[in-house]
Amino acid sequence: MKVSQQRLDINLNYTDNDFYHKLLPKIERTKSGDYNINIWDIPHSISKLSYLVHSDYRYYGKFPSVIAGQILKQFPPNDAEKDYILDNFCGSGTSLVEAKLRGINSIGLDISWISVLVSKVKTSSVNTEEIEIELENQLRYFEKEIFPFKNTPTDSFCTKWFSTEAAYGLSNIRNYLIAMKKGIERDFFIVAYLAIIRRVSLAYDGEVRPHINKSKKARNVIGAYSKKVKDMINNHRLFNQACPRHSSTTVLIGDNLNLKNIESINDKNIYLVISHPPYLNSFNYSPIYNLEFYWGKNFEEDYVPKNHRSLHKTELKAHPATDLIQKKYFDHLKECYKQTFFLQPKDGRLAIIIGDCSRNKKHIPVIDNLISIVKSIGYHLEDLNYRTTHYGLGKYAYSHRADYHGTDEIKKDAIIIFKK
């Protein structure tokens, strides 16, 4: 079955609090039996799916917002006060944002302090008027150039990736933010700061793995920072209007192989897990964000307990998909979902967003392997949803590397629904 690669141009009215329902996938059932097989068609552009706070921070490898939206639509909580969803690879908080929009309690877990901070800010109710006033104060400060620290880094890493002017601007913003009073307002500005680092570096904006772009035009750091903050203010103002106020969101730094010992997760009724592991043979996350980790190092101790300072370096390796890495990859996921199985009540759902891959032109059936693994734990396969990837045909997309249209393709991308 082939699905035409066509985008839909929907005019969205962001004053309608439930506008995001218009973007949910078009679903076609192709088979029923012991489990259902469906096609989820997502014919919208990246920009359309990056509504509200989803566009706060560019996170490589994220999945379309409406996938989480569709899962939450299919599996709403029975008890709005007591039921929680868990995202055990929360990344930049896509599932958490969609839960917040629907007034559903959520918990996110990630090993990266940057991911946790971004997710926390995206799902927080912030006073946008106070943010605007603080931005004006900052810009007046920067215009006067009365910086307390004139020195900029001169190490080989910095000089490789940043011009002297960019390093100077980033240093001055960082020094200002270090001195700010701790709280959600400071967190907001730190996320904006981290969000512009790739943009003002010498690296390509659109490539996942940083590479030097010799023809890249220089960007004014203060200008880029100011624009990002203003964009985020607008995002959050609309987000505040769209969100019910009664739901709870908690974002934690932690290891998804250790869920049993995390009390703030263990004592909740996790009726639904939405899980988006790294795709095998795609990339490893820590090297992708080495520029952000470099400039964010001074903030790390504010957000990371000492025993978790190097936790992001223990990430699940997905690239390259050698025999050894494949074994470790599937072993990790098996233990990971043993943990969720232990936590969840009877009839709890597990939704895994995952795709097949290839290495040296050889197909690796990740979806089928993962289904076998998760079923061996005790989960029952309920729905197998193959999805299209039209959303990735725009700028910075690699359509020839992500052709997952329909059930007749060898390499597929899926949302697998299991029931305990």
Secondary structure, DSSP 8 states (H G I E B T S, - for coil): -------------TTSTTGGGGGS-EEEEEE-SSSEEEEEE----HHHHS-GGGGSS--TT---HHHHHHHHHHS--SSTTTEEEEETT-TTTHHHHHHHHTT-EEEEEES-HHHHHHHHHHTS---HHHHHHHHHHHHHHHHHT--S------SHHHHHHS-HHHHHHHHHHHHHHHHS-SSHHHHHHHHHHHHHHHHHSSB-SS-SS--B-TT-----HHHHHHHHHHHHHHHHHHHHHHS-SS--EEEEE--TT-GGG-HHHHTSEEEEEEE----TTT--HHHHTHHHHHHHHHHHHHHS-GGGTTGGGG----SS--HHHHHHHHHHHHHHHHHHHHHS-TT-EEEEEEE-EEETTEEE-HHHHHHHHHHHHT-EEEEEEEE--GGGSSTT--GGG----STT-SS-EEEEEEE-
